[in-house]
Amino acid sequence: GGIGKTTLATKVFNDGYVKHHFYVRVWVTVSQTYDKRAVLIQILASMDVKLEFEKTSDSKLHEMVHKYLMNKRYLIVIDDIWNIDTWDNLKLFFPHDNNGSRILLTSRLTEVVKHATSNGLIHHLGHLSKERSWDLLCQKVFHGNECPEWSIKPGMQIVANCQGLPLAL
């Protein structure tokens, strides 16, 4: 946690080219406790589908997601997925039209991502070096201005305590 998975996915999701390229873009957060109904509702709500969700069955929600995405080039970001079974359940929602649609997963568990992709790209994020951590801390605290001398020692202690995690910095 805190390595930058969601931050990187957000940058991709909000990129101008990505916005232009994909007809439908959906962001869904799964987390440790997977609730199929909640995920289906998140997907439909992000596609601006107007519906009384509480009166609609899970199977109807699934059908609606599948139908809405059919024949459209979509990008689905599934953020913070923790379980292989969750992925196996989620992938059934999305049509396979071979039209350039993509699914981007973030997970702290390599086995989940390896299971989810047979020929896709896996991008592993690593911890920042002390130098990169220092640069990020100075950028965030001093907004590009030079770091004052008095702040170097406590700043280096902060860098050490954060152990290369960008979110902690």
DSSP file (Angstrom, degrees, kcal/mol; ACC not computed):
  #  RESIDUE AA STRUCTURE BP1 BP2  ACC     N-H-->O    O-->H-N    N-H-->O    O-->H-N    TCO  KAPPA ALPHA  PHI   PSI    X-CA   Y-CA   Z-CA
    1    1 A G              0   0    0      0, 0.0   166,-0.0     0, 0.0   164,-0.0   0.000 360.0 360.0 360.0 139.7    0.0    0.0    0.0
    2    2 A G        +     0   0    0    165,-0.1   165,-2.2   164,-0.1   166,-0.4   0.496 360.0 118.2  90.1   4.5    1.1    3.5   -0.8
    3    3 A I  S    S-     0   0    0    162,-0.2   123,-0.1   163,-0.2    -1,-0.0   0.709  90.5 -98.7 -79.0 -19.5    3.5    2.6   -3.6
    4    4 A G  S  > S+     0   0    0    161,-0.1     4,-2.6   121,-0.1     5,-0.2   0.584  78.0 134.5 116.4  14.8    1.4    4.6   -6.2
    5    5 A K  H  > S+     0   0    0      1,-0.2     4,-2.4     2,-0.2     5,-0.2   0.949  80.6  40.4 -60.3 -51.4   -0.8    2.1   -8.0
    6    6 A T  H  > S+     0   0    0      2,-0.2     4,-2.6     1,-0.2    -1,-0.2   0.879 114.1  54.2 -67.6 -37.7   -4.0    4.2   -7.8
    7    7 A T  H  > S+     0   0    0      2,-0.2     4,-2.0     1,-0.2    -1,-0.2   0.930 111.1  45.2 -61.6 -45.2   -2.1    7.4   -8.6
    8    8 A L  H  X S+     0   0    0     -4,-2.6     4,-2.1     2,-0.2    -2,-0.2   0.928 113.2  49.8 -64.6 -44.9   -0.6    5.9  -11.7
    9    9 A A  H  X S+     0   0    0     -4,-2.4     4,-2.9    -5,-0.2    -2,-0.2   0.889 109.2  53.1 -60.9 -38.9   -4.0    4.4  -12.8
   10   10 A T  H  X S+     0   0    0     -4,-2.6     4,-2.3     2,-0.2    -1,-0.2   0.903 107.0  51.6 -62.8 -42.0   -5.7    7.8  -12.2
   11   11 A K  H  < S+     0   0    0     -4,-2.0     4,-0.5     2,-0.2    -1,-0.2   0.907 113.4  44.5 -62.5 -41.1   -3.1    9.5  -14.5
   12   12 A V  H >< S+     0   0    0     -4,-2.1     3,-1.2     1,-0.2    -2,-0.2   0.949 112.9  51.2 -65.0 -49.0   -3.8    6.9  -17.2
   13   13 A F  H 3< S+     0   0    0     -4,-2.9    -2,-0.2     1,-0.3    -1,-0.2   0.848 115.6  41.5 -57.5 -38.4   -7.6    7.2  -16.7
   14   14 A N  T 3< S+     0   0    0     -4,-2.3    -1,-0.3    -5,-0.2    -2,-0.2   0.401  83.9 124.9 -94.6   1.7   -7.5   11.0  -17.0
   15   15 A D    <>  -     0   0    0     -3,-1.2     4,-2.7    -4,-0.5     5,-0.2  -0.368  65.8-128.8 -62.9 138.8   -5.0   11.3  -19.8
   16   16 A G  H  > S+     0   0    0      1,-0.2     4,-2.0     2,-0.2     5,-0.2   0.888 107.9  49.2 -58.3 -43.1   -6.4   13.3  -22.8
   17   17 A Y  H  > S+     0   0    0      2,-0.2     4,-2.6     1,-0.2    -1,-0.2   0.918 111.5  49.8 -63.5 -42.5   -5.6   10.6  -25.3
   18   18 A V  H  > S+     0   0    0      1,-0.2     4,-2.1     2,-0.2    -2,-0.2   0.918 109.5  51.4 -62.6 -44.1   -7.2    7.9  -23.2
   19   19 A K  H  < S+     0   0    0     -4,-2.7    -1,-0.2     1,-0.2    -2,-0.2   0.894 115.3  42.8 -58.7 -40.1  -10.4   10.0  -22.8
   20   20 A H  H  < S+     0   0    0     -4,-2.0    -2,-0.2    -5,-0.2    -1,-0.2   0.866 113.8  50.9 -73.6 -37.1  -10.5   10.5  -26.6
   21   21 A H  H  < S+     0   0    0     -4,-2.6     2,-0.5    -5,-0.2    -2,-0.2   0.844 102.3  61.8 -74.1 -36.1   -9.7    6.9  -27.5
   22   22 A F     <  -     0   0    0     -4,-2.1    52,-0.2    -5,-0.2     3,-0.1  -0.815  61.5-158.4-102.1 128.5  -12.2    5.1  -25.3
   23   23 A Y  S    S+     0   0    0     50,-1.6     2,-0.4    -2,-0.5    51,-0.2   0.867  87.3  30.8 -67.7 -37.2  -16.0    5.6  -25.8
   24   24 A V  E     -a   74   0A   0     49,-1.7    51,-2.4    45,-0.1     2,-0.4  -0.988  66.7-175.2-126.3 131.3  -16.7    4.4  -22.2
   25   25 A R  E     -a   75   0A   0     -2,-0.4     2,-0.4    49,-0.2    51,-0.2  -0.996   8.8-177.9-125.8 128.8  -14.4    4.8  -19.2
   26   26 A V  E     -a   76   0A   0     49,-2.8    51,-3.2    -2,-0.4     2,-0.5  -0.985  12.7-163.2-130.5 135.2  -15.3    3.3  -15.9
   27   27 A W  E     +a   77   0A   0     -2,-0.4     2,-0.4    49,-0.2    51,-0.2  -0.978  15.1 174.1-116.0 125.5  -13.6    3.4  -12.6
   28   28 A V  E     -a   78   0A   0     49,-2.8    51,-2.9    -2,-0.5     2,-0.5  -0.999  19.0-151.5-133.8 134.2  -14.5    0.8  -10.0
   29   29 A T  E     +a   79   0A   0     -2,-0.4    51,-0.2    49,-0.2    13,-0.1  -0.908  17.6 171.8-106.1 127.2  -12.9    0.2   -6.6
   30   30 A V  E     +     0   0A   0     49,-2.6     3,-0.2    -2,-0.5    50,-0.2   0.888  13.3 174.0-100.1 -53.0  -13.2   -3.3   -5.2
   31   31 A S  E     -a   81   0A   0     49,-1.4    51,-0.6    48,-0.7    49,-0.0  -0.086  57.9 -48.0  65.0-169.3  -11.0   -3.4   -2.1
   32   32 A Q  S    S+     0   0    0      1,-0.2     2,-0.9    49,-0.1    -1,-0.2   0.850 126.1  61.1 -68.8 -36.5  -10.8   -6.4    0.2
   33   33 A T  S    S-     0   0    0     -3,-0.2     2,-0.5     2,-0.0    -1,-0.2  -0.817  77.8-154.7 -98.0 106.1  -14.5   -7.1    0.7
   34   34 A Y        -     0   0    0     -2,-0.9     2,-0.5     4,-0.0    -3,-0.1  -0.678  14.1-178.6 -85.3 125.7  -16.0   -7.8   -2.7
   35   35 A D     >  -     0   0    0     -2,-0.5     4,-2.4     1,-0.2     5,-0.2  -0.919  12.0-161.9-124.9 102.1  -19.7   -7.1   -3.2
   36   36 A K  H  > S+     0   0    0     -2,-0.5     4,-2.6     1,-0.2     5,-0.2   0.888  90.4  49.4 -51.8 -47.7  -20.8   -8.0   -6.6
   37   37 A R  H  > S+     0   0    0      1,-0.2     4,-2.5     2,-0.2    -1,-0.2   0.915 110.2  50.4 -60.6 -45.2  -23.9   -5.9   -6.5
   38   38 A A  H  > S+     0   0    0      1,-0.2     4,-2.4     2,-0.2    -1,-0.2   0.886 111.1  49.5 -62.2 -39.0  -22.1   -2.8   -5.3
   39   39 A V  H  X S+     0   0    0     -4,-2.4     4,-2.5     2,-0.2    -2,-0.2   0.930 110.2  49.9 -66.3 -45.1  -19.5   -3.2   -8.1
   40   40 A L  H  X S+     0   0    0     -4,-2.6     4,-2.5    -5,-0.2     5,-0.2   0.910 112.2  48.1 -59.2 -42.0  -22.3   -3.6  -10.7
   41   41 A I  H  X S+     0   0    0     -4,-2.5     4,-2.9     2,-0.2     5,-0.2   0.904 109.6  52.7 -66.0 -41.3  -24.0   -0.5   -9.4
   42   42 A Q  H  X S+     0   0    0     -4,-2.4     4,-2.2     2,-0.2    -2,-0.2   0.928 111.2  47.7 -57.6 -45.0  -20.7    1.5   -9.4
   43   43 A I  H  X S+     0   0    0     -4,-2.5     4,-1.0     2,-0.2    -2,-0.2   0.951 115.0  43.6 -63.0 -50.5  -20.2    0.5  -13.1
   44   44 A L  H  <>S+     0   0    0     -4,-2.5     5,-2.5     1,-0.2     3,-0.5   0.897 113.4  51.6 -63.8 -40.8  -23.7    1.5  -14.1
   45   45 A A  H ><5S+     0   0    0     -4,-2.9     3,-1.6     1,-0.2    -1,-0.2   0.894 107.3  52.6 -64.1 -38.8  -23.6    4.7  -12.1
   46   46 A S  H 3<5S+     0   0    0     -4,-2.2    -1,-0.2     1,-0.3    -2,-0.2   0.718 107.0  53.4 -71.5 -18.0  -20.3    5.7  -13.7
   47   47 A M  T 3<5S-     0   0    0     -4,-1.0    -1,-0.3    -3,-0.5    -2,-0.2   0.273 117.5-116.4 -94.7  10.1  -21.9    5.2  -17.1
   48   48 A D  T < 5 +     0   0    0     -3,-1.6     2,-0.5     1,-0.2    -3,-0.2   0.789  54.3 165.6  60.4  31.3  -24.7    7.5  -16.1
   49   49 A V      < -     0   0    0     -5,-2.5     2,-0.6    -6,-0.1    -1,-0.2  -0.686  29.8-143.0 -77.0 124.4  -27.3    4.7  -16.4
   50   50 A K        +     0   0    0     -2,-0.5     2,-0.3    -3,-0.1    -5,-0.0  -0.807  43.2 131.8 -93.3 119.9  -30.5    6.0  -14.7
   51   51 A L        -     0   0    0     -2,-0.6     2,-1.5     5,-0.0     3,-0.1  -0.984  65.9-108.6-163.6 150.0  -32.2    3.2  -12.8
   52   52 A E    >   -     0   0    0     -2,-0.3     3,-1.5     1,-0.2     4,-0.2  -0.721  40.3-173.9 -84.9  90.3  -33.7    2.4   -9.4
   53   53 A F  G >  S+     0   0    0     -2,-1.5     3,-1.7     1,-0.3    -1,-0.2   0.829  74.3  61.7 -59.7 -37.1  -30.9    0.0   -8.5
   54   54 A E  G 3  S+     0   0    0      1,-0.3    -1,-0.3    -3,-0.1    -2,-0.1   0.741 105.9  47.8 -66.1 -20.0  -32.4   -1.2   -5.3
   55   55 A K  G <  S+     0   0    0     -3,-1.5     2,-0.4     2,-0.1    -1,-0.3   0.361  96.5  90.2 -98.9   4.9  -35.4   -2.7   -7.2
   56   56 A T  S <  S-     0   0    0     -3,-1.7    -5,-0.0    -4,-0.2     5,-0.0  -0.862  75.6-123.2-109.0 134.4  -33.2   -4.4   -9.8
   57   57 A S     >  -     0   0    0     -2,-0.4     4,-2.2     1,-0.1     5,-0.2  -0.255  23.0-115.0 -69.9 159.3  -31.9   -8.0   -9.5
   58   58 A D  H  > S+     0   0    0      1,-0.2     4,-2.6     2,-0.2     5,-0.2   0.899 117.0  53.1 -60.3 -41.7  -28.2   -8.8   -9.6
   59   59 A S  H  > S+     0   0    0      1,-0.2     4,-2.3     2,-0.2    -1,-0.2   0.882 109.0  49.2 -64.8 -37.2  -28.7  -10.8  -12.9
   60   60 A K  H  > S+     0   0    0      2,-0.2     4,-2.5     1,-0.2    -1,-0.2   0.899 110.6  50.6 -67.7 -40.2  -30.5   -7.8  -14.5
   61   61 A L  H  X S+     0   0    0     -4,-2.2     4,-2.4     2,-0.2    -2,-0.2   0.931 111.0  49.2 -61.0 -45.5  -27.6   -5.5  -13.4
   62   62 A H  H  X S+     0   0    0     -4,-2.6     4,-2.4     1,-0.2    -2,-0.2   0.933 111.6  48.9 -58.3 -47.8  -25.1   -7.9  -14.9
   63   63 A E  H  X S+     0   0    0     -4,-2.3     4,-2.8     1,-0.2    -1,-0.2   0.896 110.3  51.4 -60.1 -41.9  -27.0   -8.0  -18.1
   64   64 A M  H  X S+     0   0    0     -4,-2.5     4,-2.8     2,-0.2    -1,-0.2   0.911 109.7  48.9 -64.7 -42.9  -27.3   -4.2  -18.3
   65   65 A V  H  X S+     0   0    0     -4,-2.4     4,-2.0     2,-0.2     5,-0.2   0.954 113.9  46.5 -60.0 -49.2  -23.5   -3.8  -17.8
   66   66 A H  H  X S+     0   0    0     -4,-2.4     4,-1.4     1,-0.2    -2,-0.2   0.925 115.1  45.9 -59.9 -46.9  -22.8   -6.3  -20.5
   67   67 A K  H  < S+     0   0    0     -4,-2.8    -1,-0.2     1,-0.2    -2,-0.2   0.903 111.0  52.3 -63.7 -42.6  -25.3   -4.8  -22.9
   68   68 A Y  H  < S+     0   0    0     -4,-2.8    -1,-0.2     1,-0.2    -2,-0.2   0.871 114.6  42.2 -64.6 -35.8  -24.2   -1.3  -22.4
   69   69 A L  H >< S+     0   0    0     -4,-2.0     3,-2.1    -5,-0.2    -1,-0.2   0.699  86.7 116.6 -83.6 -19.9  -20.5   -2.1  -23.0
   70   70 A M  T 3< S+     0   0    0     -4,-1.4     3,-0.1     1,-0.3    -3,-0.0  -0.243  88.7   1.5 -55.7 131.4  -21.2   -4.4  -26.0
   71   71 A N  T 3  S+     0   0    0      1,-0.2     2,-0.4     0, 0.0    -1,-0.3   0.632 108.3 111.7  65.0  17.6  -19.7   -3.0  -29.3
   72   72 A K  S <  S-     0   0    0     -3,-2.1     2,-0.8   -50,-0.0    -1,-0.2  -0.941  72.9-121.9-117.6 143.5  -18.2    0.0  -27.5
   73   73 A R        +     0   0    0     -2,-0.4   -49,-1.7    -3,-0.1   -50,-1.6  -0.754  47.0 177.5 -82.9 115.4  -14.5    0.5  -26.9
   74   74 A Y  E     -a   24   0A   0     -2,-0.8    28,-2.9   -51,-0.2     2,-0.5  -0.843  32.4-152.4-123.8 155.3  -14.1    0.8  -23.2
   75   75 A L  E     -ab  25 102A   0    -51,-2.4   -49,-2.8    -2,-0.3     2,-0.5  -0.996  17.2-171.3-121.0 121.6  -11.5    1.2  -20.5
   76   76 A I  E     -ab  26 103A   0     26,-2.2    28,-2.9    -2,-0.5     2,-0.6  -0.967   6.5-160.5-113.1 122.1  -12.4   -0.3  -17.1
   77   77 A V  E     -ab  27 104A   0    -51,-3.2   -49,-2.8    -2,-0.5     2,-0.7  -0.917   2.9-168.2-100.4 121.9  -10.1    0.4  -14.2
   78   78 A I  E     -ab  28 105A   0     26,-3.0    28,-2.2    -2,-0.6     3,-0.4  -0.914  16.2-158.8-110.0 103.4  -10.6   -2.1  -11.4
   79   79 A D  E     +a   29   0A   0    -51,-2.9   -49,-2.6    -2,-0.7   -48,-0.7  -0.685  59.2   0.5 -93.3 131.7   -8.7   -0.5   -8.5
   80   80 A D  E    S+     0   0A   0     -2,-0.4   -49,-1.4    26,-0.2     2,-0.4   0.942  71.8 178.6  67.1  55.1   -7.5   -2.5   -5.5
   81   81 A I  E     +a   31   0A   0     25,-2.6    28,-0.4    -3,-0.4    27,-0.3  -0.754   8.2 178.5 -90.4 135.4   -8.5   -6.0   -6.3
   82   82 A W        +     0   0    0    -51,-0.6     2,-0.4    -2,-0.4    -1,-0.1   0.509  53.0  56.6-114.0  -9.6   -7.4   -8.5   -3.7
   83   83 A N     >  -     0   0    0      1,-0.1     4,-1.7    29,-0.1     5,-0.1  -0.982  59.3-143.9-141.3 137.2   -8.7  -11.9   -4.8
   84   84 A I  H  > S+     0   0    0     -2,-0.4     4,-2.6     1,-0.2     5,-0.2   0.899 106.9  54.0 -61.1 -43.1   -8.4  -14.2   -7.8
   85   85 A D  H  > S+     0   0    0      1,-0.2     4,-1.8     2,-0.2    -1,-0.2   0.859 104.3  55.8 -62.4 -34.7  -12.0  -15.4   -7.4
   86   86 A T  H  > S+     0   0    0      2,-0.2     4,-2.8     1,-0.2    -1,-0.2   0.940 109.1  46.4 -61.8 -46.8  -13.1  -11.7   -7.4
   87   87 A W  H  X S+     0   0    0     -4,-1.7     4,-2.8     1,-0.2     5,-0.2   0.931 109.4  54.2 -60.5 -45.7  -11.4  -11.3  -10.8
   88   88 A D  H  < S+     0   0    0     -4,-2.6     4,-0.4     1,-0.2    -1,-0.2   0.853 113.6  43.3 -58.9 -33.9  -12.9  -14.5  -12.2
   89   89 A N  H >< S+     0   0    0     -4,-1.8     3,-0.8    -5,-0.2     4,-0.3   0.905 114.6  48.9 -75.4 -43.8  -16.3  -13.2  -11.2
   90   90 A L  H >< S+     0   0    0     -4,-2.8     3,-2.3     1,-0.2     4,-0.4   0.882  99.3  64.3 -65.7 -40.3  -15.8   -9.6  -12.5
   91   91 A K  G >< S+     0   0    0     -4,-2.8     3,-0.9     1,-0.3    -1,-0.2   0.735  90.1  68.9 -61.6 -20.6  -14.4  -10.6  -15.9
   92   92 A L  G <  S+     0   0    0     -3,-0.8    -1,-0.3    -4,-0.4    -2,-0.2   0.725  90.2  63.4 -68.9 -20.0  -17.8  -12.1  -16.8
   93   93 A F  G <  S+     0   0    0     -3,-2.3    -1,-0.2    -4,-0.3    -2,-0.2   0.762  91.5  76.3 -72.0 -24.9  -19.4   -8.7  -16.8
   94   94 A F  S <  S-     0   0    0     -3,-0.9   -28,-0.1    -4,-0.4    -1,-0.0  -0.772  76.5-131.8-104.8 126.1  -17.3   -7.4  -19.7
   95   95 A P        -     0   0    0      0, 0.0     2,-0.7     0, 0.0     3,-0.1  -0.332  10.8-137.2 -69.2 153.0  -17.8   -8.4  -23.4
   96   96 A H        +     0   0    0      1,-0.1   -26,-0.0     2,-0.1    -2,-0.0  -0.795  41.2 151.9-110.9  85.6  -14.9   -9.5  -25.6
   97   97 A D        -     0   0    0     -2,-0.7    -1,-0.1   -25,-0.2   -24,-0.0   0.465  52.2-129.6 -95.5  -3.0  -15.5   -7.7  -28.8
   98   98 A N  S    S+     0   0    0     -3,-0.1    -2,-0.1     1,-0.1   -25,-0.1   0.896  70.6 126.2  52.5  42.7  -11.9   -7.5  -30.0
   99   99 A N  S    S-     0   0    0    -27,-0.1    -1,-0.1   -25,-0.1   -26,-0.0   0.175  90.7 -84.8-115.2  15.8  -12.4   -3.7  -30.6
  100  100 A G  S    S+     0   0    0      1,-0.3   -27,-0.1   -27,-0.1     2,-0.0   0.557  75.1 154.1  94.7   8.2   -9.5   -2.4  -28.5
  101  101 A S        -     0   0    0    -29,-0.1     2,-0.3   -26,-0.1    -1,-0.3  -0.343  23.9-161.6 -66.7 153.2  -11.2   -2.3  -25.1
  102  102 A R  E     -b   75   0A   0    -28,-2.9   -26,-2.2     2,-0.0     2,-0.4  -0.973  18.0-153.6-139.5 151.8   -8.9   -2.6  -22.1
  103  103 A I  E     -b   76   0A   0     -2,-0.3     2,-0.5   -28,-0.2   -26,-0.2  -0.998  12.1-162.7-124.1 127.0   -9.1   -3.5  -18.4
  104  104 A L  E     -b   77   0A   0    -28,-2.9   -26,-3.0    -2,-0.4     2,-0.4  -0.947   9.3-167.3-111.5 121.4   -6.6   -2.0  -16.1
  105  105 A L  E     -b   78   0A   0     -2,-0.5     2,-0.4   -28,-0.2   -26,-0.2  -0.838   8.9-161.7-106.7 143.7   -6.2   -3.7  -12.7
  106  106 A T        +     0   0    0    -28,-2.2   -25,-2.6    -2,-0.4     2,-0.3  -0.992  24.7 151.9-118.6 137.8   -4.4   -2.5   -9.6
  107  107 A S        -     0   0    0     -2,-0.4   -25,-0.1   -27,-0.2    -2,-0.0  -0.978  46.3-144.1-158.0 147.0   -3.5   -4.9   -6.9
  108  108 A R  S    S+     0   0    0     -2,-0.3     2,-0.7   -27,-0.3   -26,-0.1   0.462  88.0  82.5 -86.9  -2.6   -0.8   -5.3   -4.2
  109  109 A L    >>  -     0   0    0    -28,-0.4     4,-1.4     1,-0.2     3,-0.9  -0.895  63.4-162.9-110.1 109.3   -0.9   -9.0   -4.9
  110  110 A T  H 3> S+     0   0    0     -2,-0.7     4,-2.8     1,-0.3     5,-0.2   0.845  88.7  60.8 -58.1 -37.5    1.1  -10.2   -7.8
  111  111 A E  H 3> S+     0   0    0      1,-0.2     4,-1.8     2,-0.2    -1,-0.3   0.829 102.2  52.9 -63.8 -30.5   -0.6  -13.6   -8.0
  112  112 A V  H <> S+     0   0    0     -3,-0.9     4,-1.8     2,-0.2    -1,-0.2   0.936 112.4  43.7 -67.3 -45.8   -4.0  -11.8   -8.7
  113  113 A V  H  X S+     0   0    0     -4,-1.4     4,-1.3     2,-0.2    -2,-0.2   0.908 112.7  51.5 -67.9 -42.3   -2.5   -9.8  -11.6
  114  114 A K  H  < S+     0   0    0     -4,-2.8     3,-0.2     1,-0.2    -1,-0.2   0.893 111.4  48.8 -61.7 -38.8   -0.7  -12.8  -13.1
  115  115 A H  H  < S+     0   0    0     -4,-1.8    -1,-0.2    -5,-0.2    -2,-0.2   0.867 109.1  53.7 -66.1 -36.5   -3.9  -14.8  -12.9
  116  116 A A  H  < S+     0   0    0     -4,-1.8     2,-0.5    -5,-0.1    -1,-0.2   0.740 107.6  53.4 -74.1 -23.5   -5.9  -12.0  -14.6
  117  117 A T     <  +     0   0    0     -4,-1.3    -1,-0.1    -3,-0.2     5,-0.0  -0.936  43.6 170.3-122.2 133.8   -3.6  -11.6  -17.6
  118  118 A S  S    S+     0   0    0     -2,-0.5    -1,-0.1     3,-0.0    -2,-0.1   0.738  94.6   3.1-102.5 -33.7   -2.4  -14.1  -20.1
  119  119 A N  S    S+     0   0    0      2,-0.1     2,-0.1     0, 0.0    -2,-0.1   0.186 105.6 108.7-137.3  16.5   -0.8  -11.8  -22.6
  120  120 A G  S    S-     0   0    0      1,-0.1     2,-0.4     0, 0.0    -3,-0.1  -0.266  72.8 -90.4 -89.4 179.6   -1.2   -8.4  -21.0
  121  121 A L        -     0   0    0     -2,-0.1     2,-0.5     2,-0.0    -1,-0.1  -0.749  29.5-160.5 -93.6 134.1    1.3   -6.1  -19.5
  122  122 A I        -     0   0    0     -2,-0.4     2,-0.6     2,-0.0    -8,-0.0  -0.976   5.7-165.0-113.3 123.9    2.2   -6.2  -15.8
  123  123 A H        -     0   0    0     -2,-0.5     2,-0.5     2,-0.0    -2,-0.0  -0.929   5.5-157.3-111.8 112.0    3.9   -3.1  -14.5
  124  124 A H        -     0   0    0     -2,-0.6     2,-0.4   -14,-0.0    -2,-0.0  -0.750   7.6-147.1 -88.7 129.9    5.5   -3.5  -11.1
  125  125 A L        -     0   0    0     -2,-0.5     2,-0.2     0, 0.0  -121,-0.1  -0.807  15.5-158.4 -95.2 137.2    6.0   -0.4   -9.1
  126  126 A G        -     0   0    0     -2,-0.4     2,-0.1     1,-0.1    38,-0.0  -0.654  26.4 -87.7-109.7 168.6    9.0   -0.2   -6.9
  127  127 A H        -     0   0    0     -2,-0.2    38,-0.2     1,-0.1     2,-0.2  -0.386  49.6-105.0 -68.6 151.5    9.9    1.9   -3.8
  128  128 A L        -     0   0    0     36,-2.6    -1,-0.1     1,-0.1    37,-0.0  -0.494  31.8-115.5 -75.7 147.6   11.6    5.2   -4.4
  129  129 A S     >  -     0   0    0     -2,-0.2     4,-2.7     1,-0.1     5,-0.2  -0.286  33.5-102.9 -69.7 167.7   15.3    5.7   -3.8
  130  130 A K  H  > S+     0   0    0      1,-0.2     4,-2.7     2,-0.2     5,-0.2   0.889 124.3  51.6 -60.4 -38.1   16.3    8.1   -1.1
  131  131 A E  H  > S+     0   0    0      2,-0.2     4,-2.5     1,-0.2    -1,-0.2   0.938 112.4  43.5 -65.7 -46.7   17.2   10.6   -3.7
  132  132 A R  H  > S+     0   0    0      2,-0.2     4,-2.4     1,-0.2    -2,-0.2   0.876 113.9  52.2 -66.7 -36.3   13.8   10.4   -5.5
  133  133 A S  H  X S+     0   0    0     -4,-2.7     4,-2.7     2,-0.2    -2,-0.2   0.929 110.2  48.2 -63.0 -45.1   12.1   10.4   -2.1
  134  134 A W  H  X S+     0   0    0     -4,-2.7     4,-2.7     2,-0.2     5,-0.2   0.929 111.4  50.1 -60.5 -46.1   13.9   13.5   -1.1
  135  135 A D  H  X S+     0   0    0     -4,-2.5     4,-2.4     1,-0.2    -1,-0.2   0.913 112.4  47.4 -59.6 -43.5   13.0   15.2   -4.4
  136  136 A L  H  X S+     0   0    0     -4,-2.4     4,-2.5     2,-0.2     5,-0.2   0.919 111.8  49.9 -65.3 -43.6    9.3   14.3   -4.0
  137  137 A L  H  X S+     0   0    0     -4,-2.7     4,-2.8     1,-0.2     5,-0.3   0.938 113.0  46.0 -60.5 -47.2    9.3   15.5   -0.4
  138  138 A C  H  X S+     0   0    0     -4,-2.7     4,-2.8     1,-0.2     6,-0.5   0.900 112.2  51.7 -63.0 -40.5   10.9   18.9   -1.4
  139  139 A Q  H  X S+     0   0    0     -4,-2.4     4,-1.0    -5,-0.2    -1,-0.2   0.917 114.8  42.1 -62.0 -43.4    8.5   19.2   -4.3
  140  140 A K  H  < S+     0   0    0     -4,-2.5    -2,-0.2     2,-0.2    -1,-0.2   0.892 123.3  36.4 -71.9 -40.1    5.5   18.6   -2.1
  141  141 A V  H  < S+     0   0    0     -4,-2.8    -2,-0.2    -5,-0.2    -3,-0.2   0.908 130.5  27.4 -81.7 -43.0    6.6   20.8    0.8
  142  142 A F  H >< S-     0   0    0     -4,-2.8     3,-2.4    -5,-0.3    -3,-0.2   0.329  95.2-130.5-108.5   7.1    8.4   23.6   -0.9
  143  143 A H  T 3< S-     0   0    0     -4,-1.0    -4,-0.2     1,-0.3    -3,-0.1   0.842  77.1 -42.9  49.9  45.3    6.5   23.6   -4.3
  144  144 A G  T 3  S+     0   0    0     -6,-0.5    -1,-0.3     1,-0.3    -5,-0.1   0.296 110.9 122.3  87.9 -10.7    9.6   23.6   -6.4
  145  145 A N  S <  S-     0   0    0     -3,-2.4    -1,-0.3    -7,-0.2    -3,-0.1  -0.409  75.6 -81.7 -78.8 163.1   11.5   26.2   -4.4
  146  146 A E        -     0   0    0      1,-0.1    -1,-0.1    -3,-0.1     0, 0.0  -0.354  46.5-110.8 -67.3 144.1   14.8   25.4   -2.9
  147  147 A C        -     0   0    0     -3,-0.1    -1,-0.1     1,-0.1     5,-0.1  -0.608  34.3-120.0 -75.4 125.2   14.8   23.5    0.4
  148  148 A P    >   -     0   0    0      0, 0.0     3,-1.6     0, 0.0     4,-0.4  -0.337  19.1-118.1 -67.2 149.6   16.0   25.6    3.3
  149  149 A E  G >  S+     0   0    0      1,-0.3     3,-1.4     2,-0.2     4,-0.5   0.863 111.1  60.0 -54.8 -42.2   19.0   24.4    5.2
  150  150 A W  G 3  S+     0   0    0      1,-0.3    -1,-0.3     2,-0.1     3,-0.1   0.705 102.3  54.6 -62.5 -19.9   17.1   24.0    8.5
  151  151 A S  G <> S+     0   0    0     -3,-1.6     4,-2.1     1,-0.1    -1,-0.3   0.527  84.6  83.9 -94.0  -5.5   14.8   21.5    6.9
  152  152 A I  H <> S+     0   0    0     -3,-1.4     4,-2.6    -4,-0.4     5,-0.2   0.949  90.6  45.2 -66.0 -50.2   17.4   19.0    5.6
  153  153 A K  H  > S+     0   0    0     -4,-0.5     4,-1.7     2,-0.2    -1,-0.2   0.954 119.2  40.0 -63.6 -51.1   17.9   17.0    8.7
  154  154 A P  H  > S+     0   0    0      0, 0.0     4,-2.1     0, 0.0    -1,-0.2   0.880 115.1  54.9 -64.9 -33.1   14.2   16.5    9.7
  155  155 A G  H  X S+     0   0    0     -4,-2.1     4,-2.4     1,-0.2    -2,-0.2   0.903 106.6  49.7 -64.1 -41.2   13.4   16.0    6.0
  156  156 A M  H  X S+     0   0    0     -4,-2.6     4,-2.3     2,-0.2    -1,-0.2   0.845 109.0  53.1 -66.7 -32.7   15.9   13.2    5.7
  157  157 A Q  H  X S+     0   0    0     -4,-1.7     4,-2.4     2,-0.2    -2,-0.2   0.902 109.0  49.1 -67.1 -40.4   14.4   11.6    8.8
  158  158 A I  H  X S+     0   0    0     -4,-2.1     4,-2.0     2,-0.2    -2,-0.2   0.933 109.9  51.7 -62.0 -46.0   11.0   11.8    7.2
  159  159 A V  H  X>S+     0   0    0     -4,-2.4     5,-0.7     1,-0.2     4,-0.7   0.918 111.2  47.6 -56.6 -45.6   12.4   10.2    4.0
  160  160 A A  H ><5S+     0   0    0     -4,-2.3     3,-0.8     1,-0.2    -1,-0.2   0.912 111.7  49.9 -63.4 -42.6   13.9    7.4    6.0
  161  161 A N  H 3<5S+     0   0    0     -4,-2.4    -1,-0.2     1,-0.2    -2,-0.2   0.810 105.8  56.5 -66.9 -29.9   10.7    6.8    7.9
  162  162 A C  H ><5S-     0   0    0     -4,-2.0     3,-1.9    -5,-0.2    -1,-0.2   0.607  92.9-148.3 -81.8 -11.1    8.6    6.7    4.7
  163  163 A Q  T <<5 -     0   0    0     -3,-0.8    -3,-0.1    -4,-0.7    -2,-0.1   0.793  64.7 -53.6  51.0  39.2   10.7    3.8    3.3
  164  164 A G  T 3 <S+     0   0    0     -5,-0.7   -36,-2.6     1,-0.2    -1,-0.3   0.612  97.0 139.3  78.2  12.4   10.3    4.9   -0.3
  165  165 A L    <>  -     0   0    0     -3,-1.9     4,-1.7   -38,-0.2     3,-0.4  -0.818  42.0-156.1 -93.0 114.2    6.5    5.0   -0.3
  166  166 A P  T  4 S+     0   0    0      0, 0.0  -163,-0.2     0, 0.0    -1,-0.2   0.879  92.0  53.9 -56.9 -41.3    5.3    8.0   -2.3
  167  167 A L  T  4 S+     0   0    0   -165,-2.2  -164,-0.1     1,-0.2  -165,-0.1   0.880 106.9  51.9 -63.6 -37.1    1.9    8.1   -0.5
  168  168 A A  T  4        0   0    0   -166,-0.4    -1,-0.2    -3,-0.4    -5,-0.1   0.870 360.0 360.0 -66.1 -36.0    3.7    8.3    2.9
  169  169 A L     <        0   0    0     -4,-1.7    -1,-0.3    -7,-0.1    -2,-0.2   0.511 360.0 360.0 -68.8 360.0    5.8   11.1    1.7
